[in-house]
Amino acid sequence: MQGWEWITAARVITHKPCRLLGLVITPSNATSEIKVYDGENTSSPPILEVVLKSDDTKQLNFPGGIQTDRGLFVGAFTDITGVLVQWEVD
């Protein structure tokens, strides 16, 4: 099952193993950051950290997806208006 979700604050996207397919990040400042975790909170193993040095919207695609084992949590928002998360549950 594929899904997408627009989020404006840190949150669990899914509690199930999945593949992260892409992110569309809309910053609210010239320097902004998000972190993505394999799990349900910021104590989970980190998958990636994105730091933008521009206030332009940035699209990131991950061909084949980034596999998670514990779920998917997007957190540590710093100067982010919102993030469109594209994912697929195994």
Number of C-alpha atoms within 10 A of each C-alpha: 7 12 13 15 12 14 17 14 15 18 15 17 21 17 15 17 17 23 21 27 20 18 19 16 25 20 25 16 16 12 14 20 18 21 18 23 23 26 24 20 19 17 9 15 14 15 17 13 14 12 13 20 12 13 16 13 14 13 12 13 13 12 9 9 15 17 19 19 13 17 22 27 23 26 20 18 18 16 17 22 16 19 23 16 19 21 23 18 16 12
